[in-house]
């Protein structure tokens, strides 16, 4: 089989109210062949992708695809279901597929649902269809193909392209309220609504976000000063421009201290509960970077929360906890890390 081309329909279309990709397939030597003409094919493709056993197909119930292959179905139809299964395995939540005749003998169009916010120029769907064709060819050749290696590469590409957690949550919330949502290219930039009512959102920022507020938040030295002048309790701290100044701040403030970059986010480069001069020197070297300066502050114990305020009211709060391990006297640290990361709540990428 050969994939001739893929085209995208980004809005409501003949097949679905959501975006779809339409792939033109040429069955070539398999024109007129059905799955029943190739004994053992169905078993091998199911062994490669066990999730196919739950596909409904036209039967409207799990196992429908198995029944269709047992009766005999064309390989364009099988390719459709294999592509949908591969999509599900990488977390690409799409469910609709349809295979229709197109043009001459052996010419088919495979119509596949696409995620609403997948970039129009994304190559993920083409790569999934290409992998599906290779899996079908492998099963026809008498092998049980293994998609894991290539699928991991496609999954990584999908993860890089997908919306971030905050932006994705905003898109879902807008759609629940009937607000039109359009993503701009492959950016985390959304257009909400149309015309004079349209608003734009980029990750956790909106077109109403203060540029001055952003600058203050990005400069820990300035934020520390302004909060202190406003009467908000802040930890005692010093800006250190050299390793010697960092050690002097340790002596003046007293241990334990925190050493952090002057700019940063999500706790990157932050070193806490430092007591020894050697620890402070190592932390300063890591936090100062090319700028040559870092903030040394008194360590304040307690719980760490990130609070979301919407419209002047607290909408949500998350407690941040440091990664940690508890030994069991047997497993290595690497094995313990793997065990903790096996928890599905740990997520992948942004999740």
VORO-530255 format. One record per residue (C-alpha): residue number from 1; z, y, x. Coordinates in Angstrom, 3 decimals. Example, Ala and Ser with C-alpha at 12.3 -4.5 7.8 and 13.67 -1.06 7.14 Angstrom:
BEGIN
<node vonu="1" z="7.800" y="-4.500" x="12.300"/>
<node vonu="2" z="7.140" y="-1.060" x="13.670"/>
This chain:
BEGIN
<node vonu="1" z="0.000" y="0.000" x="0.000"/>
<node vonu="2" z="-0.572" y="3.593" x="1.067"/>
<node vonu="3" z="1.084" y="6.874" x="0.136"/>
<node vonu="4" z="-1.676" y="9.448" x="-0.334"/>
<node vonu="5" z="0.391" y="12.539" x="-1.093"/>
<node vonu="6" z="3.478" y="13.885" x="-2.842"/>
<node vonu="7" z="3.603" y="16.989" x="-5.016"/>
<node vonu="8" z="6.623" y="18.630" x="-6.612"/>
<node vonu="9" z="7.071" y="20.053" x="-10.084"/>
<node vonu="10" z="10.034" y="22.378" x="-9.760"/>
<node vonu="11" z="10.555" y="23.238" x="-13.424"/>
<node vonu="12" z="10.354" y="21.521" x="-16.819"/>
<node vonu="13" z="7.309" y="19.249" x="-16.878"/>
<node vonu="14" z="5.493" y="16.548" x="-18.835"/>
<node vonu="15" z="8.001" y="13.915" x="-17.736"/>
<node vonu="16" z="11.380" y="15.613" x="-17.543"/>
<node vonu="17" z="13.155" y="18.925" x="-18.063"/>
<node vonu="18" z="14.343" y="18.722" x="-14.455"/>
<node vonu="19" z="12.384" y="18.808" x="-11.164"/>
<node vonu="20" z="10.333" y="15.756" x="-10.201"/>
<node vonu="21" z="8.213" y="14.562" x="-7.298"/>
<node vonu="22" z="4.898" y="12.888" x="-8.110"/>
<node vonu="23" z="3.723" y="10.435" x="-5.444"/>
<node vonu="24" z="0.131" y="9.132" x="-5.493"/>
<node vonu="25" z="0.022" y="5.503" x="-4.342"/>
<node vonu="26" z="-2.996" y="3.375" x="-3.494"/>
<node vonu="27" z="-2.117" y="-0.325" x="-3.888"/>
<node vonu="28" z="-5.210" y="-1.294" x="-1.874"/>
<node vonu="29" z="-5.028" y="-5.080" x="-1.262"/>
<node vonu="30" z="-2.315" y="-5.448" x="-3.877"/>
<node vonu="31" z="-4.490" y="-4.061" x="-6.658"/>
<node vonu="32" z="-4.174" y="-6.407" x="-9.626"/>
<node vonu="33" z="-1.368" y="-8.378" x="-7.983"/>
<node vonu="34" z="1.937" y="-8.919" x="-9.750"/>
<node vonu="35" z="5.324" y="-9.944" x="-8.382"/>
<node vonu="36" z="4.833" y="-13.472" x="-9.749"/>
<node vonu="37" z="1.798" y="-13.874" x="-7.491"/>
<node vonu="38" z="4.108" y="-13.784" x="-4.446"/>
<node vonu="39" z="6.808" y="-16.471" x="-4.700"/>
<node vonu="40" z="10.173" y="-15.454" x="-3.245"/>
<node vonu="41" z="9.357" y="-11.745" x="-3.167"/>
<node vonu="42" z="11.908" y="-10.775" x="-5.807"/>
<node vonu="43" z="14.699" y="-12.684" x="-4.068"/>
<node vonu="44" z="13.968" y="-11.067" x="-0.705"/>
<node vonu="45" z="13.822" y="-7.490" x="-2.025"/>
<node vonu="46" z="17.057" y="-8.075" x="-3.958"/>
<node vonu="47" z="18.694" y="-9.471" x="-0.802"/>
<node vonu="48" z="17.701" y="-6.257" x="1.021"/>
<node vonu="49" z="18.916" y="-4.009" x="-1.832"/>
<node vonu="50" z="21.463" y="-5.822" x="-4.054"/>
<node vonu="51" z="21.899" y="-2.713" x="-6.197"/>
<node vonu="52" z="18.493" y="-3.400" x="-7.775"/>
<node vonu="53" z="20.159" y="-6.070" x="-9.910"/>
<node vonu="54" z="21.778" y="-3.329" x="-12.013"/>
<node vonu="55" z="18.569" y="-1.377" x="-12.705"/>
<node vonu="56" z="17.831" y="-1.153" x="-16.424"/>
<node vonu="57" z="14.064" y="-0.649" x="-16.374"/>
<node vonu="58" z="12.430" y="-0.654" x="-19.841"/>
<node vonu="59" z="14.925" y="-3.258" x="-21.117"/>
<node vonu="60" z="17.612" y="-0.562" x="-21.338"/>
<node vonu="61" z="20.301" y="-2.770" x="-19.829"/>
<node vonu="62" z="21.380" y="-3.965" x="-16.364"/>
<node vonu="63" z="19.085" y="-6.689" x="-15.083"/>
<node vonu="64" z="15.992" y="-5.232" x="-16.736"/>
<node vonu="65" z="14.150" y="-4.926" x="-13.418"/>
<node vonu="66" z="14.935" y="-8.559" x="-12.536"/>
<node vonu="67" z="13.453" y="-9.658" x="-15.847"/>
<node vonu="68" z="10.346" y="-7.527" x="-15.267"/>
<node vonu="69" z="9.781" y="-9.044" x="-11.808"/>
<node vonu="70" z="10.288" y="-12.535" x="-13.210"/>
<node vonu="71" z="7.622" y="-11.877" x="-15.884"/>
<node vonu="72" z="5.351" y="-10.150" x="-13.394"/>
<node vonu="73" z="5.061" y="-6.429" x="-12.719"/>
<node vonu="74" z="2.904" y="-4.282" x="-10.460"/>
<node vonu="75" z="4.086" y="-3.192" x="-7.041"/>
<node vonu="76" z="3.889" y="0.512" x="-7.829"/>
<node vonu="77" z="6.620" y="-0.101" x="-10.394"/>
<node vonu="78" z="8.710" y="-2.008" x="-7.835"/>
<node vonu="79" z="8.286" y="0.842" x="-5.334"/>
<node vonu="80" z="9.603" y="3.291" x="-7.947"/>
<node vonu="81" z="12.831" y="1.311" x="-8.368"/>
<node vonu="82" z="13.287" y="0.725" x="-4.643"/>
<node vonu="83" z="12.989" y="4.480" x="-4.028"/>
<node vonu="84" z="15.553" y="5.241" x="-6.742"/>
<node vonu="85" z="17.952" y="2.698" x="-5.246"/>
<node vonu="86" z="17.550" y="4.192" x="-1.752"/>
<node vonu="87" z="18.182" y="7.643" x="-3.247"/>
<node vonu="88" z="21.448" y="6.435" x="-4.736"/>
<node vonu="89" z="22.554" y="4.894" x="-1.455"/>
<node vonu="90" z="22.389" y="8.259" x="0.327"/>
<node vonu="91" z="24.219" y="10.099" x="-2.463"/>
<node vonu="92" z="21.090" y="11.662" x="-3.940"/>
<node vonu="93" z="22.020" y="11.490" x="-7.617"/>
<node vonu="94" z="18.748" y="10.885" x="-9.451"/>
<node vonu="95" z="18.072" y="8.345" x="-12.184"/>
<node vonu="96" z="14.678" y="8.927" x="-13.783"/>
<node vonu="97" z="11.518" y="7.208" x="-12.585"/>
<node vonu="98" z="8.168" y="6.324" x="-14.121"/>
<node vonu="99" z="4.987" y="4.724" x="-12.816"/>
<node vonu="100" z="1.664" y="5.565" x="-14.487"/>
<node vonu="101" z="-1.960" y="4.710" x="-13.772"/>
<node vonu="102" z="-3.979" y="7.448" x="-12.091"/>
<node vonu="103" z="-7.710" y="7.394" x="-11.448"/>
<node vonu="104" z="-9.392" y="4.201" x="-10.330"/>
<node vonu="105" z="-8.130" y="0.641" x="-9.834"/>
<node vonu="106" z="-4.999" y="0.438" x="-7.707"/>
<node vonu="107" z="-4.287" y="4.168" x="-8.105"/>
<node vonu="108" z="-0.817" y="4.949" x="-9.467"/>
<node vonu="109" z="1.442" y="7.956" x="-9.702"/>
<node vonu="110" z="5.148" y="7.325" x="-9.190"/>
<node vonu="111" z="7.198" y="10.054" x="-10.859"/>
<node vonu="112" z="10.710" y="10.456" x="-9.445"/>
<node vonu="113" z="13.497" y="12.806" x="-10.467"/>
<node vonu="114" z="14.662" y="15.233" x="-7.761"/>
<node vonu="115" z="18.055" y="16.962" x="-7.449"/>
<node vonu="116" z="17.954" y="20.403" x="-9.050"/>
<node vonu="117" z="18.850" y="22.249" x="-5.859"/>
<node vonu="118" z="16.928" y="20.185" x="-3.317"/>
<node vonu="119" z="14.733" y="22.538" x="-1.246"/>
<node vonu="120" z="11.116" y="22.564" x="-2.412"/>
<node vonu="121" z="9.960" y="21.921" x="1.146"/>
<node vonu="122" z="12.302" y="18.979" x="1.686"/>
<node vonu="123" z="10.734" y="15.873" x="3.244"/>
<node vonu="124" z="13.551" y="13.595" x="2.022"/>
<node vonu="125" z="11.715" y="12.238" x="-1.020"/>
<node vonu="126" z="8.597" y="11.489" x="1.044"/>
<node vonu="127" z="10.688" y="9.672" x="3.627"/>
<node vonu="128" z="12.405" y="7.639" x="0.924"/>
<node vonu="129" z="9.079" y="6.627" x="-0.637"/>
<node vonu="130" z="7.712" y="5.728" x="2.789"/>
<node vonu="131" z="10.768" y="3.587" x="3.510"/>
<node vonu="132" z="10.442" y="1.950" x="0.077"/>
<node vonu="133" z="6.828" y="1.003" x="0.851"/>
<node vonu="134" z="7.853" y="-0.540" x="4.176"/>
<node vonu="135" z="10.627" y="-2.542" x="2.505"/>
<node vonu="136" z="8.228" y="-3.872" x="-0.134"/>
<node vonu="137" z="5.681" y="-4.766" x="2.568"/>
<node vonu="138" z="8.393" y="-6.513" x="4.570"/>
<node vonu="139" z="9.487" y="-8.593" x="1.581"/>
<node vonu="140" z="5.858" y="-9.492" x="0.885"/>
<node vonu="141" z="5.542" y="-10.653" x="4.500"/>
<node vonu="142" z="8.383" y="-13.122" x="3.963"/>
<node vonu="143" z="11.210" y="-11.120" x="5.536"/>
<node vonu="144" z="14.445" y="-9.703" x="4.190"/>
<node vonu="145" z="14.009" y="-6.146" x="5.500"/>
<node vonu="146" z="16.987" y="-4.112" x="6.708"/>
<node vonu="147" z="16.817" y="-0.439" x="5.644"/>
<node vonu="148" z="20.117" y="0.641" x="7.217"/>
<node vonu="149" z="18.851" y="2.292" x="10.419"/>
<node vonu="150" z="16.116" y="4.432" x="8.917"/>
<node vonu="151" z="18.168" y="5.100" x="5.787"/>
<node vonu="152" z="20.980" y="6.558" x="7.902"/>
<node vonu="153" z="18.525" y="9.076" x="9.374"/>
<node vonu="154" z="17.298" y="10.087" x="5.928"/>
<node vonu="155" z="20.902" y="10.362" x="4.706"/>
<node vonu="156" z="21.671" y="12.742" x="7.589"/>
<node vonu="157" z="18.667" y="14.893" x="6.674"/>
<node vonu="158" z="19.769" y="14.951" x="3.027"/>
<node vonu="159" z="23.296" y="15.959" x="4.056"/>
<node vonu="160" z="21.964" y="18.851" x="6.159"/>
<node vonu="161" z="19.851" y="20.150" x="3.272"/>
<node vonu="162" z="22.257" y="19.826" x="0.375"/>
<node vonu="163" z="24.305" y="22.739" x="-0.940"/>
<node vonu="164" z="27.777" y="23.224" x="0.510"/>
<node vonu="165" z="30.792" y="22.239" x="-1.567"/>
<node vonu="166" z="31.638" y="25.767" x="-2.765"/>
<node vonu="167" z="28.035" y="26.679" x="-3.581"/>
<node vonu="168" z="27.438" y="23.380" x="-5.371"/>
<node vonu="169" z="30.562" y="23.889" x="-7.500"/>
<node vonu="170" z="29.380" y="27.383" x="-8.452"/>
<node vonu="171" z="25.932" y="26.061" x="-9.406"/>
<node vonu="172" z="27.475" y="23.378" x="-11.648"/>
<node vonu="173" z="29.826" y="25.882" x="-13.277"/>
<node vonu="174" z="26.959" y="28.293" x="-13.979"/>
<node vonu="175" z="24.810" y="25.573" x="-15.561"/>
<node vonu="176" z="27.685" y="24.442" x="-17.771"/>
<node vonu="177" z="27.721" y="27.982" x="-19.136"/>
<node vonu="178" z="23.973" y="28.089" x="-19.702"/>
<node vonu="179" z="23.302" y="30.432" x="-16.763"/>
<node vonu="180" z="19.921" y="29.828" x="-15.044"/>
<node vonu="181" z="20.360" y="28.842" x="-11.383"/>
<node vonu="182" z="17.740" y="28.975" x="-8.636"/>
<node vonu="183" z="18.331" y="28.158" x="-4.987"/>
<node vonu="184" z="16.566" y="30.307" x="-2.387"/>
<node vonu="185" z="14.737" y="28.039" x="0.065"/>
<node vonu="186" z="17.073" y="25.770" x="1.985"/>
<node vonu="187" z="19.856" y="28.368" x="2.146"/>
<node vonu="188" z="23.260" y="28.271" x="0.426"/>
<node vonu="189" z="22.004" y="31.276" x="-1.533"/>
<node vonu="190" z="21.788" y="31.125" x="-5.333"/>
<node vonu="191" z="20.220" y="33.425" x="-7.887"/>
<node vonu="192" z="22.182" y="33.323" x="-11.139"/>
<node vonu="193" z="20.410" y="34.672" x="-14.217"/>
<node vonu="194" z="17.404" y="36.972" x="-14.473"/>
<node vonu="195" z="16.490" y="40.639" x="-14.402"/>
<node vonu="196" z="19.209" y="43.255" x="-14.451"/>
<node vonu="197" z="21.823" y="40.589" x="-15.232"/>
<node vonu="198" z="21.002" y="38.545" x="-12.148"/>
<node vonu="199" z="23.723" y="37.999" x="-9.562"/>
<node vonu="200" z="23.452" y="36.382" x="-6.165"/>
<node vonu="201" z="25.939" y="34.030" x="-4.539"/>
<node vonu="202" z="25.990" y="32.848" x="-0.927"/>
<node vonu="203" z="28.554" y="30.091" x="-0.337"/>
<node vonu="204" z="31.862" y="31.703" x="-1.395"/>
<node vonu="205" z="30.482" y="35.279" x="-1.294"/>
<node vonu="206" z="28.781" y="37.215" x="-4.060"/>
<node vonu="207" z="26.750" y="40.392" x="-4.178"/>
<node vonu="208" z="30.055" y="42.065" x="-5.107"/>
<node vonu="209" z="31.878" y="40.948" x="-1.957"/>
<node vonu="210" z="33.067" y="43.898" x="0.110"/>
<node vonu="211" z="31.387" y="44.139" x="3.506"/>
<node vonu="212" z="34.496" y="45.880" x="4.848"/>
<node vonu="213" z="36.697" y="43.094" x="3.475"/>
<node vonu="214" z="34.537" y="40.524" x="5.250"/>
<node vonu="215" z="34.803" y="42.389" x="8.542"/>
<node vonu="216" z="38.587" y="42.632" x="8.220"/>
<node vonu="217" z="38.950" y="38.959" x="7.346"/>
<node vonu="218" z="36.786" y="37.977" x="10.320"/>
<node vonu="219" z="38.909" y="39.983" x="12.778"/>
<node vonu="220" z="42.389" y="38.425" x="12.985"/>
<node vonu="221" z="43.713" y="41.289" x="15.101"/>
<node vonu="222" z="42.684" y="43.885" x="12.519"/>
<node vonu="223" z="43.830" y="41.746" x="9.573"/>
<node vonu="224" z="47.233" y="41.283" x="11.253"/>
<node vonu="225" z="47.586" y="45.043" x="11.702"/>
<node vonu="226" z="46.489" y="46.043" x="8.182"/>
<node vonu="227" z="48.692" y="43.440" x="6.485"/>
<node vonu="228" z="51.675" y="44.531" x="8.555"/>
<node vonu="229" z="51.093" y="48.207" x="7.731"/>
<node vonu="230" z="50.908" y="47.282" x="4.038"/>
<node vonu="231" z="54.359" y="45.702" x="4.212"/>
<node vonu="232" z="53.189" y="42.100" x="4.053"/>
<node vonu="233" z="55.270" y="39.865" x="6.372"/>
<node vonu="234" z="53.178" y="38.731" x="9.348"/>
<node vonu="235" z="54.191" y="36.672" x="12.388"/>
<node vonu="236" z="54.967" y="38.552" x="15.577"/>
<node vonu="237" z="51.940" y="38.388" x="17.828"/>
<node vonu="238" z="50.094" y="39.716" x="20.864"/>
<node vonu="239" z="46.439" y="39.854" x="21.886"/>
<node vonu="240" z="46.120" y="38.234" x="25.308"/>
<node vonu="241" z="43.170" y="39.179" x="27.496"/>
<node vonu="242" z="44.024" y="36.814" x="30.353"/>
<node vonu="243" z="45.968" y="33.597" x="31.024"/>
<node vonu="244" z="48.725" y="35.709" x="32.578"/>
<node vonu="245" z="48.959" y="37.834" x="29.428"/>
<node vonu="246" z="49.143" y="34.662" x="27.299"/>
<node vonu="247" z="52.125" y="33.407" x="29.351"/>
<node vonu="248" z="53.773" y="36.818" x="29.090"/>
<node vonu="249" z="53.350" y="36.685" x="25.285"/>
<node vonu="250" z="54.980" y="33.232" x="25.288"/>
<node vonu="251" z="58.017" y="34.636" x="27.129"/>
<node vonu="252" z="58.292" y="37.726" x="24.897"/>
<node vonu="253" z="57.826" y="35.924" x="21.567"/>
<node vonu="254" z="59.585" y="32.737" x="22.517"/>
<node vonu="255" z="58.425" y="29.187" x="21.779"/>
<node vonu="256" z="56.977" y="27.685" x="19.714"/>
<node vonu="257" z="53.820" y="29.792" x="19.484"/>
<node vonu="258" z="50.342" y="29.562" x="18.029"/>
<node vonu="259" z="47.221" y="30.392" x="20.043"/>
<node vonu="260" z="44.049" y="31.135" x="18.071"/>
<node vonu="261" z="40.660" y="32.860" x="18.498"/>
<node vonu="262" z="40.362" y="36.464" x="17.348"/>
<node vonu="263" z="37.554" y="35.360" x="15.004"/>
<node vonu="264" z="36.973" y="32.008" x="13.367"/>
<node vonu="265" z="37.346" y="29.944" x="10.238"/>
<node vonu="266" z="38.646" y="26.615" x="8.904"/>
<node vonu="267" z="41.253" y="26.336" x="11.637"/>
<node vonu="268" z="38.718" y="25.881" x="14.430"/>
<node vonu="269" z="40.194" y="26.531" x="17.869"/>
<node vonu="270" z="43.750" y="27.014" x="16.513"/>
<node vonu="271" z="46.552" y="25.403" x="18.569"/>
<node vonu="272" z="50.030" y="25.233" x="17.035"/>
<node vonu="273" z="53.652" y="24.532" x="18.053"/>
<node vonu="274" z="53.068" y="25.223" x="21.745"/>
<node vonu="275" z="56.164" y="25.310" x="23.941"/>
<node vonu="276" z="55.128" y="24.696" x="27.543"/>
<node vonu="277" z="53.217" y="27.187" x="29.731"/>
<node vonu="278" z="50.659" y="24.468" x="30.544"/>
<node vonu="279" z="49.960" y="23.966" x="26.838"/>
<node vonu="280" z="49.526" y="27.706" x="26.298"/>
<node vonu="281" z="47.142" y="28.021" x="29.248"/>
<node vonu="282" z="44.978" y="25.145" x="28.004"/>
<node vonu="283" z="44.969" y="26.560" x="24.455"/>
<node vonu="284" z="44.085" y="30.062" x="25.709"/>
<node vonu="285" z="41.105" y="28.706" x="27.659"/>
<node vonu="286" z="39.842" y="26.923" x="24.525"/>
<node vonu="287" z="40.500" y="29.792" x="22.093"/>
<node vonu="288" z="39.387" y="32.748" x="24.191"/>
<node vonu="289" z="35.844" y="31.446" x="24.720"/>
<node vonu="290" z="33.301" y="33.927" x="26.050"/>
<node vonu="291" z="35.189" y="36.915" x="24.648"/>
<node vonu="292" z="38.096" y="36.384" x="26.996"/>
<node vonu="293" z="40.757" y="37.259" x="24.381"/>
<node vonu="294" z="42.982" y="35.223" x="22.078"/>
<node vonu="295" z="45.825" y="35.872" x="19.691"/>
<node vonu="296" z="49.289" y="34.507" x="20.552"/>
<node vonu="297" z="51.667" y="34.474" x="17.588"/>
<node vonu="298" z="55.070" y="33.184" x="16.638"/>
<node vonu="299" z="54.813" y="29.775" x="14.974"/>
<node vonu="300" z="56.016" y="29.865" x="11.357"/>
<node vonu="301" z="56.756" y="26.388" x="9.965"/>
<node vonu="302" z="55.962" y="25.515" x="6.367"/>
<node vonu="303" z="53.181" y="24.382" x="4.103"/>
<node vonu="304" z="49.632" y="25.712" x="4.447"/>
<node vonu="305" z="47.717" y="26.640" x="1.302"/>
<node vonu="306" z="44.278" y="28.014" x="0.622"/>
<node vonu="307" z="44.269" y="30.000" x="-2.633"/>
<node vonu="308" z="41.203" y="30.893" x="-4.700"/>
<node vonu="309" z="41.413" y="34.089" x="-6.748"/>
<node vonu="310" z="38.776" y="34.798" x="-9.408"/>
<node vonu="311" z="38.827" y="37.967" x="-11.478"/>
<node vonu="312" z="42.249" y="38.910" x="-10.121"/>
<node vonu="313" z="43.859" y="35.596" x="-11.167"/>
<node vonu="314" z="44.702" y="32.495" x="-9.164"/>
<node vonu="315" z="42.153" y="29.851" x="-10.165"/>
<node vonu="316" z="43.007" y="27.047" x="-7.737"/>
<node vonu="317" z="45.008" y="26.200" x="-4.646"/>
<node vonu="318" z="44.611" y="23.470" x="-2.033"/>
<node vonu="319" z="47.231" y="22.323" x="0.448"/>
<node vonu="320" z="45.841" y="21.839" x="3.937"/>
<node vonu="321" z="47.275" y="18.937" x="5.916"/>
<node vonu="322" z="46.655" y="18.096" x="9.533"/>
<node vonu="323" z="44.942" y="14.826" x="10.403"/>
<node vonu="324" z="47.531" y="12.251" x="11.421"/>
<node vonu="325" z="47.989" y="8.553" x="12.142"/>
<node vonu="326" z="50.903" y="6.157" x="11.809"/>
<node vonu="327" z="50.844" y="3.271" x="14.256"/>
<node vonu="328" z="51.499" y="-0.280" x="13.092"/>
<node vonu="329" z="52.341" y="-1.740" x="16.496"/>
<node vonu="330" z="49.101" y="-3.713" x="16.629"/>
<node vonu="331" z="45.935" y="-1.711" x="15.960"/>
<node vonu="332" z="44.398" y="0.658" x="18.501"/>
<node vonu="333" z="44.120" y="4.381" x="17.787"/>
<node vonu="334" z="40.359" y="3.951" x="17.241"/>
<node vonu="335" z="40.989" y="1.201" x="14.688"/>
<node vonu="336" z="43.582" y="3.331" x="12.909"/>
<node vonu="337" z="41.132" y="6.259" x="12.769"/>
<node vonu="338" z="38.463" y="3.986" x="11.274"/>
<node vonu="339" z="40.970" y="2.759" x="8.695"/>
<node vonu="340" z="41.907" y="6.282" x="7.615"/>
<node vonu="341" z="38.265" y="7.393" x="7.470"/>
<node vonu="342" z="37.409" y="4.420" x="5.227"/>
<node vonu="343" z="39.198" y="6.235" x="2.398"/>
<node vonu="344" z="36.358" y="7.524" x="0.147"/>
<node vonu="345" z="38.360" y="10.711" x="-0.432"/>
<node vonu="346" z="37.639" y="11.629" x="3.200"/>
<node vonu="347" z="34.011" y="12.272" x="2.213"/>
<node vonu="348" z="30.982" y="12.987" x="4.363"/>
<node vonu="349" z="29.746" y="16.233" x="5.893"/>
<node vonu="350" z="30.934" y="19.192" x="3.784"/>
<node vonu="351" z="32.749" y="16.872" x="1.391"/>
